[in-house]
Amino acid sequence: MQYILVLEDDTDLANGIRLALGNDELSFTLCRTIREAENMLRQRSFDLLILDINLPDGSGLELCREIRRSTRIPIALLTARDMELDIVAGLESGADDYITKPFSLMVLRARIRALLRRNTREAVSEYCKDPFHFCFETMEFSKNGRLLDLSKTEQRILYLLVTHPGQILTREQLMNHVWPEGTEYVEDNALSVGIRRLRDKLEENPSSPQFIKTIYGKGYVWEPSSL
């Protein structure tokens, strides 16, 4: 399943996109305002963003620029304007594609598939940077040649961190990855416990972590500069 956020204040259009294109492989989340979209982005991760430019509480261009400061998630801008300067402004703001209204759903589906294919990376099965060697396929993990015993929860946390080096991952993003079946029955401190135990096994000094760093008020990051 791939997850797509659509930021569009035209409710009929947004619902039409979800009804026409949603299936077992694509799940659409709809937002009407920039504030709603920002809140949703803090709660979970997406594979593609489709942003309208003219919104009740601001410009999709500004949101696009803000998102680009921290992630390379594919972004398509959706707007009624098709002047060349608007297209240039959209692409320079960091967008990967520019779709002008009106459009056919067939064209939109093709654009979505192209963007998702462009973003698809081969599943990372191995991470090998001194002093670590993590093989997620065989579930063998070591530091300086010494084997580490990691729980399933610790493995999932580690996988998301090392496959997004230097990127701040929120608690919500980590929890949705670690417990994809739902977090409503997961204890509030379960993630903190998992992070602490992982640090105990990976860090020389867990109280002053060199690799899994806390960004207060935001989340956690695997710091590649420490490698």
DAWO-V521611 format. One record per residue. N is the residue number from 0. RES is the residue in three letters. NEAR is the number of other ideal C-beta (glycine too) atoms within 8 Angstrom. Layout:
BEGIN
n=N res=RES near=NEAR
n=N res=RES near=NEAR
END
This chain:
BEGIN
n=0 res=MET near=6
n=1 res=GLN near=9
n=2 res=TYR near=11
n=3 res=ILE near=14
n=4 res=LEU near=14
n=5 res=VAL near=13
n=6 res=LEU near=16
n=7 res=GLU near=14
n=8 res=ASP near=9
n=9 res=ASP near=7
n=10 res=THR near=9
n=11 res=ASP near=6
n=12 res=LEU near=9
n=13 res=ALA near=12
n=14 res=ASN near=9
n=15 res=GLY near=9
n=16 res=ILE near=14
n=17 res=ARG near=11
n=18 res=LEU near=7
n=19 res=ALA near=7
n=20 res=LEU near=12
n=21 res=GLY near=8
n=22 res=ASN near=5
n=23 res=ASP near=3
n=24 res=GLU near=5
n=25 res=LEU near=10
n=26 res=SER near=8
n=27 res=PHE near=11
n=28 res=THR near=10
n=29 res=LEU near=10
n=30 res=CYS near=11
n=31 res=ARG near=11
n=32 res=THR near=11
n=33 res=ILE near=12
n=34 res=ARG near=7
n=35 res=GLU near=10
n=36 res=ALA near=13
n=37 res=GLU near=9
n=38 res=ASN near=8
n=39 res=MET near=11
n=40 res=LEU near=10
n=41 res=ARG near=7
n=42 res=GLN near=8
n=43 res=ARG near=9
n=44 res=SER near=8
n=45 res=PHE near=11
n=46 res=ASP near=10
n=47 res=LEU near=16
n=48 res=LEU near=12
n=49 res=ILE near=16
n=50 res=LEU near=14
n=51 res=ASP near=13
n=52 res=ILE near=13
n=53 res=ASN near=8
n=54 res=LEU near=13
n=55 res=PRO near=5
n=56 res=ASP near=6
n=57 res=GLY near=7
n=58 res=SER near=8
n=59 res=GLY near=16
n=60 res=LEU near=11
n=61 res=GLU near=10
n=62 res=LEU near=14
n=63 res=CYS near=15
n=64 res=ARG near=10
n=65 res=GLU near=7
n=66 res=ILE near=13
n=67 res=ARG near=11
n=68 res=ARG near=5
n=69 res=SER near=6
n=70 res=THR near=6
n=71 res=ARG near=4
n=72 res=ILE near=11
n=73 res=PRO near=13
n=74 res=ILE near=15
n=75 res=ALA near=16
n=76 res=LEU near=17
n=77 res=LEU near=12
n=78 res=THR near=15
n=79 res=ALA near=6
n=80 res=ARG near=7
n=81 res=ASP near=7
n=82 res=MET near=6
n=83 res=GLU near=5
n=84 res=LEU near=6
n=85 res=ASP near=11
n=86 res=ILE near=10
n=87 res=VAL near=8
n=88 res=ALA near=9
n=89 res=GLY near=14
n=90 res=LEU near=8
n=91 res=GLU near=6
n=92 res=SER near=12
n=93 res=GLY near=8
n=94 res=ALA near=12
n=95 res=ASP near=7
n=96 res=ASP near=11
n=97 res=TYR near=10
n=98 res=ILE near=13
n=99 res=THR near=8
n=100 res=LYS near=8
n=101 res=PRO near=3
n=102 res=PHE near=8
n=103 res=SER near=6
n=104 res=LEU near=10
n=105 res=MET near=6
n=106 res=VAL near=9
n=107 res=LEU near=12
n=108 res=ARG near=9
n=109 res=ALA near=8
n=110 res=ARG near=11
n=111 res=ILE near=14
n=112 res=ARG near=8
n=113 res=ALA near=9
n=114 res=LEU near=13
n=115 res=LEU near=12
n=116 res=ARG near=7
n=117 res=ARG near=8
n=118 res=ASN near=10
n=119 res=THR near=5
n=120 res=ARG near=5
n=121 res=GLU near=3
n=122 res=ALA near=4
n=123 res=VAL near=10
n=124 res=SER near=6
n=125 res=GLU near=9
n=126 res=TYR near=10
n=127 res=CYS near=6
n=128 res=LYS near=5
n=129 res=ASP near=4
n=130 res=PRO near=4
n=131 res=PHE near=12
n=132 res=HIS near=10
n=133 res=PHE near=11
n=134 res=CYS near=10
n=135 res=PHE near=11
n=136 res=GLU near=6
n=137 res=THR near=5
n=138 res=MET near=8
n=139 res=GLU near=7
n=140 res=PHE near=13
n=141 res=SER near=11
n=142 res=LYS near=11
n=143 res=ASN near=5
n=144 res=GLY near=4
n=145 res=ARG near=6
n=146 res=LEU near=6
n=147 res=LEU near=9
n=148 res=ASP near=5
n=149 res=LEU near=10
n=150 res=SER near=8
n=151 res=LYS near=5
n=152 res=THR near=9
n=153 res=GLU near=12
n=154 res=GLN near=12
n=155 res=ARG near=10
n=156 res=ILE near=14
n=157 res=LEU near=13
n=158 res=TYR near=11
n=159 res=LEU near=13
n=160 res=LEU near=13
n=161 res=VAL near=11
n=162 res=THR near=8
n=163 res=HIS near=9
n=164 res=PRO near=9
n=165 res=GLY near=8
n=166 res=GLN near=8
n=167 res=ILE near=9
n=168 res=LEU near=11
n=169 res=THR near=10
n=170 res=ARG near=8
n=171 res=GLU near=9
n=172 res=GLN near=12
n=173 res=LEU near=14
n=174 res=MET near=12
n=175 res=ASN near=12
n=176 res=HIS near=11
n=177 res=VAL near=12
n=178 res=TRP near=10
n=179 res=PRO near=6
n=180 res=GLU near=3
n=181 res=GLY near=7
n=182 res=THR near=7
n=183 res=GLU near=4
n=184 res=TYR near=4
n=185 res=VAL near=9
n=186 res=GLU near=4
n=187 res=ASP near=4
n=188 res=ASN near=6
n=189 res=ALA near=11
n=190 res=LEU near=11
n=191 res=SER near=7
n=192 res=VAL near=8
n=193 res=GLY near=13
n=194 res=ILE near=11
n=195 res=ARG near=9
n=196 res=ARG near=10
n=197 res=LEU near=13
n=198 res=ARG near=11
n=199 res=ASP near=8
n=200 res=LYS near=11
n=201 res=LEU near=11
n=202 res=GLU near=12
n=203 res=GLU near=3
n=204 res=ASN near=7
n=205 res=PRO near=8
n=206 res=SER near=4
n=207 res=SER near=6
n=208 res=PRO near=11
n=209 res=GLN near=9
n=210 res=PHE near=10
n=211 res=ILE near=14
n=212 res=LYS near=10
n=213 res=THR near=7
n=214 res=ILE near=9
n=215 res=TYR near=4
n=216 res=GLY near=3
n=217 res=LYS near=6
n=218 res=GLY near=11
n=219 res=TYR near=13
n=220 res=VAL near=12
n=221 res=TRP near=12
n=222 res=GLU near=12
n=223 res=PRO near=7
n=224 res=SER near=5
n=225 res=SER near=6
n=226 res=LEU near=8
END
